[in-house]
Structures are given as structure tokens and as C-alpha cells.
Amino acid sequence: MDVRGDFRRATGFNPYTFQREAMESLIEGSSLIVRAPTGSGKSEMVLIPFIFEINENLPSQLIYSLPNRTLVESIGERARRYASYKKLRVAVHHGKRPESQLFEEDVIVATIDQTAGAYLSVPLSMPKRWGNIFLGTAGSAMLVFDEVHTLHPEKGLLTSVAMSVESAKLGIPFVMMSATLPRSFMKRVKALAEKKGGKVEIIDVKDEREVKSRAGRKVGLDTGPLFNGTSLTAKEIERQAEDVDKLIVVVNTVGKAQQLYRELNANADRPVVLIHSRFLEEDRSQKEAKVREIFGKGSSANEAILISTQVIEVGMDISSAKLLTEISPVDSLIQRAGRVARWGGKGEIVVYDVEKKAGNPYVPYSKELVESTIDVLKGVELLDWQTEIELVEKVLSKPFESYLDPYKFYERLGGLARAVYEGKRSYVEENVREAYSVDVAIYDDINNLNPDDAWKLKRLRLDFRVLKGKFDQIMEAGGEIYRVEENFIIDEYESKYALVPISNKDEIMPFEFYIITGISYSPRLGLLFDDSGDIKKFEFEEKDNATNVMGESRMKKESWVEHSRKTLEFLRTYMLPRYDYPIGVFAKYFGVSKKELINWIELSVTLHDLGKLNIYWQKKAGWRPGEEPIAHGFEKKGKLPPHATVSAKALEKLLFSSIEKKIARALYLSIAHHHSPGAREFSKFKLVDSWASQIVKVTGSIDLDVDITRVQEKSDSGKLPIAYSQIPDIQKKNAQYRFYGLISKLLRISDWIATGGGEYERILYSKNRI
């Protein structure tokens, strides 16, 4: 790869030295841990080499994980622009915009929780029965974790480290990036990955002068108000705004931001914009657009004041000459400072104390981290890159080292295993979220709300501790809180809901959905815990039904042999070439040739429906002796017995006697789970008399010498002896778990195409996918 030329062609600029070194290391197979200034082009140095080296020196897919939706949207647009050079597909994927129905695009830009859900076979925005397809991507793609300092250190950060280290073990490169990672932490992660056999390079930018936007940048730091005990008030903001046209103000809590906005907006001589996390999605998007219009690069707007919480720390490409902020931990403070003179020139950040209240006055931050930050800020008057690094090292080195304590690390691995075992989305979220959150909707006409329509209500997310803290206030004002309880019905695609009244604050639990009466909402102020807002009832929004299926009765009649051949044909013409890189990685890891592994994949995919040769299945499908066994397009004569687990059971002896057990286990379970991950029960079966000749007809072109007499012809009902995807040992068997996901994806997508008889693009983008 001509890294300089490709980078220049895609961006219009020559790469900085650290960008070139990073790209060259990636192409040579090394993972990266990067510490570089904000706005220095970290994303480009990852996206561009992947786009130009996809499926060659780098994997077949890339998952770019970020802490919030705003960043996902921003990086997603840049990824689309660069990917257009090679006509690669890009998807943006978060809770409000889950574009990727199968995680099958070349580049997927997602929130960290969506990536974790895919890795744990529990997709957060798609049906759970597609879980092993999502795992197939997350377990074989190049994983990129950006702005990792914003993740909860003992949850999201450790989860990203665990996923990254296991990728390195297989030889799949990963990337972790931030402007505020302590060097000791970077070295510890590097050591963990290299202990597993991976190659890791640390890219640590020493001098910011090469970065054009920071070369002539000079940001002064005024900590006088902090050390004088002065807190931020509306009058102080008005005073500070006198000598600047545009002013950014950042406070630590939503309540404080709303209070300042109310006071300022009543008397302000210029526009005042409020932004925080408790707005509905459409209102927040409009506000973000307004903020970019006023404070973005090249803006022609004159005067304005922005009141914000920490939501602008990452993902908002905005700037002002002056920023006022409440004291926060050093990494948060540095990110806030990144909104000052962002594109060069002079600026100032003024730091204030917070009002001293009972308990922790620095909520939502750790008191210890904030107090350590206050200590190191004494005497600091200029915030350049070298100073920022020194502050980070002084405050964060010891805390970040403790996060990688072996006990905590293995505790997180146990949490990941539990999420897979239980298959619950709440367990996924508790492995990544910085705050235990709940979804909230308001609806003042609760008696006329159909519980089955509750899930359609617009909603917003907040820390569950906030809701607990407001419980008494809501009750005293005559409001009510209801939990929306979801009851899954086995073998059905719809859920039933109930509204369960909450009578005690201790009943409020994280990761649940609550509907509240007696409070309100304002498009200007956001969620309000009183009735002063204009809106007392959220509207319903349409939800795409991602679970529609194509019934067998609508399929063209097709023999078992025809379907098996079509499935193999699509596997060979599309899936195997597309996933050549990860197949090669797993072949090398398991110590077999790529050719042999491909042959076994071909055999497993071709025989995935062997269970349909069960005479009991054929009879229920309307087959008669002497006819060709059928696969699709029949008239049912009753409920069909499950066939996927029967396929696995019938092939059990053949697989486990012919190939290394680690490989056999993954192939075996991907066959068993090609309709329902986690399925284990198999019904009584007896293969039709012609089963052997049927197998010979479809496997003749596969270069394997297998003894089909080892196929089991009949059995009473029972359970498969292993259920690996249900109880994965993520530490010891992670490679097998990931390989199982890849084979499941190859099999299920090949099967879908062969069954639907359509084009790959139709299946990929159709909302009515089988």
C-alpha cells in the first residue's frame, strides 16, 4: 500500500508522521494503542488503511465503536466519504438508528453497547435469534475503540480490553484510541495482548506542533474562581460574555444547566442554546445542528451562549475563544478544553468550583478524581499538549492501573460469559455502561394506554439513580411511575406487555423502561420533574418490524438436493471470497490448512439441512415414498418437527471422528443453531432410505474423503451433548466461540439466499428478511 498516496487521495492532505507510522504498523499486522491530541485525525489513520487493504492485509470487516450516538453519526459520515473510493458499504448503528440488520456491511460504526451485544450473541436492536450472525462479525472483524477514556473504567473499558486482547490472540488487529490514556495503562494492555501472542504498537504523540490545527494554538487556564471557591452563576456568565461574541459554558449536571438557561434566557442580549442528555432524539438532533451552525468551523453567526453538560466533550466539532466550566476530572477537563480555539489561535478556559452540598458535590464524578485534579491544577496557566499529558499521568496513572487488576479483569470476563449464558440485553448493558440507565416516557393518560402499545412511545434515557432520587418528589406531586414489563412467548415473534405500578423507590432498577405521570417535557429545557413543561404525554413512533419472516408456503417448491446445491453455490461464489481473511486466521490458529478448513465449512453448509431427510419431517411436509425428498414449497400436514438439531445429531460422529474437536464443535453447533441459537433439543428421527445417495449427489464437488457410514440414521429424541454457545468459557475457549459465530454467519446467510432465490443485496437490505 502507498500509505501517503492513498491517504492524500482520500483526505486531500499528507499524513502526519504519527499517522503514517500507525498505518504502516496496521498493514504489517500490528494492533495499535494510540494517544493523540483531539482533532489530530485519529479516525482517518484507521479508516483509510482498512478501506484500501480490506481482505488483504486487514480483515474483511471493521467495527468502529464509540461512546455515544453523536460521535457515531459524525464518524459514520466520514467513513462513508472515504469508503466511496472503493465502493464499500458503511452502516451507522445505534439504538435510535440501527441501520445494520445483520452486521454485514464492510464498515460498521456503532456505539460500544451495540458492539458488545454483537460480540455476546445478544444484538440490542435486532431479534435475539440472529445473535450468532452478529457474533460472526464481531468475532472476526477489526475492532476499533475510540474515545475509550469516556467508558466506565471497570465496565466498558475492561470489556473493550477483553475483546481486543482476544482478537490479538487470533492475529486480528485491534485499535484503542484516546487523547487522555495514561502511558502505564497503554503498556499494560500491550503486555496483556502480547502475552496472548499478539503484536501491538503504542503510538504516543509527543509533539503537537506537527498537527496543523494545534501548531499555533494557545489556550490559557484561569483557575482563580476554582481556588477562590467561586461557583458558576448567571451573573458570572453575563460578566464573562461581555468581551467575547461566543461563549461556551459546561456544567456537571442537567439540573444546573436547566437552571442557568432559565435565568440567562430571561434577560440575555444574545441567543442562548441549551443542550444535555435529557432531550428526545429529534429535539437533541435539532439542537446539535444549531450548535454546529453557531459554533462550528466557518460559522457566520455573531453572538451566542451555549449552556451544556458533558455531552459536548466528544463528538461536537465546535469552538469558541472562551469556555467556562465547573471543575471535573482531568480527562473530562481536557476534552472540554478541546472546544477552545479548536482550529488554532488564542483562547481561554476558566474553571469554577461547584456548590458545596451534602454527599458528593462533584456528582456525577468521583470525588477522589476531582480532588486529585484540583491538586495538580495549582500553578498551571497554559494548557498545551505536553501539559495535558503531564496532568493525565499525575491523576490517572494509578486509577487506570487498578482497573487492570487481574481480579477485576477476570470478573469482567465472568460478566461477559453471564451475558451470553443468560442472553439478556440488560446483562450486555451492565457490562459497558458508565451509568446504570433506564428508559423513560411520560404519559398523563395512563388509564387509556394499551400496555401492548407502550413500547411504541418515544422515550429518553437517564441514570436510574436520578429517577430514584426524584421518586418522592414525583409521588408528592401526585404522579405515578409504572414499569413496562415484557413477557416473551416461546416460538412467537411478538411480546406481551404489562404496566406494573412502582410503590417504592427501591423497586426502580436499571435497564428497565418506565412510564411516568405528573411530570412534563419542554423542547427548550428537556425532561422536567414537575408540570411546568408544555408536553405531558409523549407521542407514539412507528417501529420497523424487523422480525417478519418469509413463510415456507410462499417459497418455490424445491427438492432437498436443489436447496443444498444452491446453498453451497452461494457460499462459494460470495461468502468464502468475502471472508477469506478470517478463515485464514482461524486455519492458522487451529493448525490446519486453509484449504482443508474451507472444505469442512463447505461440507457443513451443504449438509446443514440433513435433518429434513428425517422421514417424520418429510411426511409432515407432504412427501410420499418414491418422490424426491423436498426442502421448501410444500403443503404442511401438521407441525414440522425441528430439523437443525437433528442435522447436528446425525452428523455428530462423522464430524468428531474426522477433524480436530475444537473445529468440529464449532461446525456442529453452527449446524444445530442455524435457525435458533442455543437450540439443544432434538426430536425422534429416522432418515429416509435414500439419504446416502442424496448426500453423495450434493458433496461430490467437495474435496474431502469422509466416511458417510458414520452418519447416524436414527435416534430417539434427546438433547445434544454440548451447547457451547450457551455456556462459553470466554477466557479459555474464546477462539472456538468466535469461529462458531463466523461459521454460523456463513451458513445462515448462504441458506437465506438459497431459500429466497434472490440477490445478496436484497437479503441484506430487505426489512422482510427470512
C-alpha positions, -999 to 999 in steps of 0.1 A, spaced: 0 0 0 12 35 -8 0 49 25 9 85 17 -7 85 -17 -39 67 -5 -42 90 25 -37 121 3 -62 108 -23 -89 102 3 -84 133 25 -66 158 3 -38 161 29 -5 144 35 -5 122 67 13 134 98 43 113 109 24 95 136 -5 88 112 19 73 86 36 51 113 3 39 126 -10 30 91 22 11 83 20 -8 116 -16 -18 109 -8 -31 74 21 -51 89 -4 -69 112 1 -49 144 -26 -37 167 -25 -1 179 -29 17 212 -30 55 204 -27 86 225 -30 117 203 -45 152 207 -81 159 200 -87 169 164 -55 153 151 -70 128 126 -70 95 146 -101 82 127 -85 88 93 -54 68 101 -76 38 109 -103 40 83 -81 47 53 -57 17 55 -86 -6 62 -105 7 31 -76 2 8 -64 -31 24 -97 -48 32 -95 -86 30 -58 -84 20 -36 -73 49 -65 -63 70 -98 -81 79 -130 -84 59 -149 -60 81 -143 -32 106 -164 -23 136 -157 13 148 -170 17 183 -177 50 200 -193 60 233 -223 80 220 -247 85 191 -234 119 182 -199 106 176 -213 76 157 -232 98 133 -201 121 128 -176 93 122 -201 74 101 -204 103 77 -166 105 74 -164 67 69 -189 69 41 -169 96 23 -137 77 25 -153 43 17 -167 57 -15 -133 54 -31 -136 16 -30 -174 14 -31 -175 -2 3 -207 -3 23 -209 16 56 -236 13 83 -243 36 112 -257 16 141 -271 28 174 -302 24 194 -321 51 175 -307 43 141 -299 5 138 -290 6 101 -272 -28 100 -298 -56 102 -271 -83 100 -238 -65 108 -229 -75 73 -216 -42 59 -179 -36 53 -176 -8 79 -200 -6 108 -198 25 130 -216 17 163 -220 26 199 -199 4 223 -230 -13 237 -241 -24 202 -206 -38 196 -207 -56 229 -241 -70 222 -230 -84 189 -199 -100 205 -221 -116 232 -246 -130 207 -273 -107 221 -279 -79 195 -295 -50 212 -316 -37 183 -324 -68 163 -340 -102 171 -320 -124 195 -323 -154 172 -299 -136 149 -273 -134 177 -248 -158 162 -247 -139 129 -238 -107 148 -211 -127 167 -197 -138 134 -189 -102 126 -177 -90 160 -155 -121 164 -137 -118 131 -137 -80 123 -110 -54 131 -123 -38 163 -117 -1 168 -125 15 202 -122 53 201 -125 78 230 -121 49 254 -114 73 283 -152 81 284 -161 44 291 -168 32 326 -133 20 336 -144 -12 352 -172 -20 327 -170 -6 291 -132 -1 292 -125 -36 305 -150 -51 281 -132 -33 252 -98 -45 265 -111 -81 268 -125 -81 232 -93 -65 219 -69 -89 237 -87 -120 224 -86 -105 188 -48 -101 192 -46 -137 203 -60 -148 169 -38 -124 150 -67 -100 142 -55 -64 148 -74 -41 171 -71 -3 178 -77 16 210 -76 54 209 -79 84 232 -63 117 240 -61 110 277 -49 75 283 -21 71 308 11 55 294 12 29 321 -23 17 311 -13 15 274 18 -5 283 -3 -29 305 -28 -35 276 1 -41 252 16 -66 276 -17 -84 280 -22 -87 243 14 -98 236 12 -124 263 -16 -139 242 6 -138 212 -5 -106 195 17 -78 181 10 -43 195 24 -9 188 20 22 210 15 54 191 21 82 216 23 117 200 50 137 218 48 170 199 16 186 188 32 211 166 30 188 136 -8 189 139 -18 219 118 -48 229 139 -27 229 171 6 243 159 -4 280 166 -29 272 193 -25 288 227 -51 281 255 -47 299 288 -61 284 320 -77 305 347 -82 286 379 -88 317 401 -125 311 405 -119 274 414 -94 282 442 -115 312 454 -145 290 459 -165 308 432 -193 289 415 -209 295 381 -240 318 382 -260 335 355 -245 369 365 -210 355 362 -217 341 328 -231 375 317 -200 392 330 -176 368 312 -196 372 280 -190 409 278 -157 406 260 -165 377 236 -190 371 209 -195 334 215 -192 317 249 -194 280 258 -205 271 294 -201 235 306 -216 223 339 -217 189 355 -255 182 360 -286 187 339 -304 204 367 -277 231 369 -278 236 331 -316 240 331 -314 265 359 -287 286 342 -306 285 309 -338 298 325 -321 326 343 -300 337 312 -327 333 286 -350 357 305 -326 386 302 -300 377 276 -289 401 249 -280 373 225 -293 338 217 -289 311 244 -288 274 235 -292 246 260 -281 210 253 -279 180 276 -287 143 276 -324 145 286 -339 156 253 -359 134 229 -338 123 200 -354 147 174 -350 177 197 -314 169 206 -306 164 169 -320 198 161 -301 214 190 -268 197 179 -274 211 144 -280 246 158 -249 244 180 -228 233 149 -243 261 129 -233 287 155 -200 273 169 -189 251 140 -160 258 117 -167 286 92 -198 298 111 -210 333 102 -232 336 134 -224 366 155 -232 363 192 -244 333 213 -241 315 246 -241 277 248 -251 261 281 -241 224 281 -233 194 302 -205 169 293 -224 158 262 -202 182 241 -169 167 254 -166 143 225 -183 143 190 -190 180 188 -167 198 164 -172 232 178 -151 260 192 -151 293 210 -125 318 222 -136 313 258 -151 284 278 -164 285 314 -165 251 332 -172 236 365 -143 215 379 -143 179 366 -118 151 364 -87 159 344 -96 138 313 -131 155 312 -115 189 316 -90 183 288 -119 172 265 -138 204 274 -107 225 267 -106 209 232 -136 231 224 -115 262 228 -95 276 199 -100 242 183 -87 253 149 -59 274 161 -54 309 177 -57 320 213 -84 310 238 -91 307 275 -107 282 298 -120 294 332 -125 268 359 -151 272 387 -159 255 419 -192 237 425 -218 245 451 -209 225 482 -238 202 491 -242 172 513 -227 140 499 -205 141 468 -206 177 455 -189 166 423 -217 143 411 -217 125 386 -179 123 390 -157 105 416 -148 129 444 -113 114 446 -106 120 409 -119 156 411 -99 164 442 -67 149 426 -74 171 396 -77 202 418 -43 194 434 -24 192 401 -40 223 386 -22 246 411 1 268 392 -9 257 357 -16 287 334 -13 272 299 -30 240 285 -8 227 257 -4 190 248 27 184 270 9 199 300 -22 178 293 -1 146 292 16 155 325 -17 161 342 -31 128 329 -1 109 341 -3 125 376 -40 120 381 -50 89 361 -19 65 362 -27 48 395 -65 46 390 -61 31 354 -35 6 366 -60 -6 393 -87 -11 366 -65 -38 350 -61 -56 383 -64 -93 375 -93 -99 398 -113 -71 382 -103 -82 347 -115 -118 353 -146 -105 370 -154 -87 338 -148 -118 317 -173 -136 340 -198 -108 334 -194 -113 296 -199 -150 299 -230 -144 320 -244 -121 293 -240 -149 267 -254 -176 290 -285 -157 301 -290 -140 267 -304 -109 284 -299 -74 269 -297 -59 304 -266 -80 311 -250 -67 280 -256 -31 290 -243 -36 325 -210 -47 311 -205 -15 292 -224 15 306 -209 42 327 -242 48 344 -269 23 352 -296 38 330 -333 35 324 -356 44 295 -383 69 305 -415 81 288 -442 104 301 -479 98 296 -505 115 318 -535 94 305 -522 61 318 -557 46 322 -562 48 285 -528 34 275 -529 -1 260 -499 -19 275 -491 -35 242 -486 0 227 -463 12 255 -432 1 236 -441 25 208 -438 56 230 -409 80 224 -385 78 252 -353 92 266 -326 77 288 -314 88 322 -294 74 351 -317 52 372 -303 69 404 -318 102 392 -352 86 389 -348 70 424 -338 104 437 -369 121 422 -393 94 434 -405 113 465 -409 145 445 -430 127 418 -452 110 444 -458 141 465 -469 160 433 -495 132 427 -475 115 399 -471 78 393 -444 55 379 -450 23 360 -425 -3 348 -432 -17 314 -428 -55 319 -421 -76 288 -431 -113 287 -416 -132 258 -438 -160 245 -418 -190 232 -419 -196 194 -437 -163 188 -422 -131 174 -443 -107 194 -442 -98 231 -470 -91 256 -465 -61 279 -479 -52 313 -477 -19 333 -466 -26 368 -470 3 393 -439 12 414 -448 19 450 -412 21 465 -381 38 452 -361 6 458 -383 -11 431 -366 11 405 -340 -10 388 -315 -2 360 -320 -12 323 -358 -11 326 -384 11 308 -407 33 329 -437 54 321 -443 84 344 -473 106 351 -473 140 368 -441 153 352 -435 171 318 -412 179 289 -402 210 271 -385 211 237 -364 240 251 -355 226 285 -358 188 282 -373 165 308 -387 183 338 -396 167 371 -426 190 376 -456 200 354 -441 233 341 -434 219 306 -457 221 276 -458 184 270 -474 159 294 -477 129 270 -451 116 246 -462 106 211 -461 72 196 -435 64 170 -436 37 143 -412 8 148 -399 -12 119 -409 -49 124 -375 -65 120 -389 -99 128 -411 -106 97 -404 -139 82 -410 -154 48 -433 -184 53 -425 -217 37 -458 -217 19 -446 -187 -2 -414 -204 -13 -410 -221 -47 -411 -259 -44 -376 -272 -42 -360 -306 -36 -335 -312 -8 -307 -317 -33 -316 -285 -52 -315 -264 -20 -283 -280 -7 -266 -273 -41 -278 -237 -41 -266 -231 -6 -231 -244 -15 -230 -223 -47 -237 -191 -28 -212 -200 -1 -185 -205 -28 -193 -175 -50 -198 -149 -23 -192 -158 13 -159 -176 11 -141 -150 -10 -156 -122 11 -144 -138 44 -111 -151 31 -91 -132 57 -108 -145 89 -110 -180 75 -72 -179 70 -68 -165 106 -87 -194 121 -70 -220 100 -36 -207 112 -48 -206 148 -62 -242 147 -32 -255 129 -49 -267 97 -45 -257 61 -69 -230 48 -80 -255 20 -89 -282 45 -108 -258 67 -127 -244 37 -136 -280 27 -151 -287 61 -170 -254 60 -184 -264 26 -194 -298 39 -212 -284 70 -230 -258 50 -241 -283 23 -255 -308 49 -270 -282 73 -305 -294 64 -297 -331 67 -324 -332 94 -350 -326 67 -343 -360 54 -359 -373 86 -389 -394 74 -411 -378 101 -402 -343 88 -408 -353 51 -442 -368 59 -454 -337 77 -442 -318 46 -464 -338 23 -437 -361 9 -446 -396 -4 -422 -425 -6 -406 -428 -41 -406 -390 -46 -375 -368 -43 -372 -355 -7 -382 -319 -5 -369 -289 13 -393 -260 6 -426 -251 -11 -447 -278 3 -482 -281 19 -478 -288 56 -496 -318 70 -491 -307 106 -464 -290 127 -430 -298 113 -405 -313 138 -373 -292 143 -346 -302 118 -315 -282 126 -306 -300 158 -314 -333 141 -289 -324 114 -262 -319 140 -271 -351 158 -270 -371 126 -236 -356 117 -221 -358 152 -200 -390 148 -188 -380 114 -176 -346 125 -160 -355 157 -142 -386 143 -128 -367 113 -114 -333 124 -99 -317 154 -125 -314 182 -123 -276 185 -132 -272 149 -158 -300 150 -175 -284 179 -180 -251 161 -192 -267 129 -216 -290 149 -232 -261 168 -235 -238 139 -255 -265 121 -276 -270 152 -282 -233 156 -289 -222 120 -324 -213 129 -323 -207 167 -290 -200 186 -290 -220 218 -313 -248 205 -304 -282 221 -334 -304 219 -337 -328 190 -368 -349 181 -370 -386 172 -357 -392 137 -351 -418 110 -335 -408 78 -352 -417 45 -339 -448 27 -322 -427 0 -303 -405 25 -268 -418 14 -274 -412 -23 -288 -378 -15 -256 -368 4 -234 -382 -25 -253 -360 -50 -245 -328 -32 -210 -334 -18 -193 -348 -49 -175 -315 -56 -162 -311 -21 -125 -322 -18 -129 -344 13 -127 -381 19 -153 -387 46 -169 -419 57 -206 -412 54 -214 -445 71 -206 -425 103 -238 -406 97 -264 -416 124 -295 -428 106 -320 -428 135 -324 -419 172 -350 -413 198 -355 -377 210 -330 -361 234 -305 -333 240 -273 -325 221 -244 -335 243 -228 -300 241 -243 -265 240 -212 -244 236 -228 -212 226 -249 -212 257 -221 -217 282 -189 -203 266 -157 -201 286 -148 -168 271 -113 -169 286 -103 -205 275 -124 -211 245 -128 -177 230 -113 -187 197 -138 -215 193 -167 -192 203 -157 -167 176 -152 -194 150 -186 -208 158 -200 -173 151 -182 -169 118 -194 -204 105 -230 -196 117 -229 -164 97 -216 -181 66 -242 -208 69 -272 -187 78 -267 -161 51 -259 -187 24 -291 -206 35 -312 -174 33 -300 -166 -2 -306 -201 -14 -340 -202 2 -352 -168 -11 -337 -173 -45 -328 -136 -46 -298 -114 -47 -275 -108 -18 -283 -71 -17 -320 -78 -15 -315 -100 15 -290 -76 31 -313 -46 30 -348 -61 30 -369 -54 60 -389 -86 54 -359 -108 55 -364 -145 62 
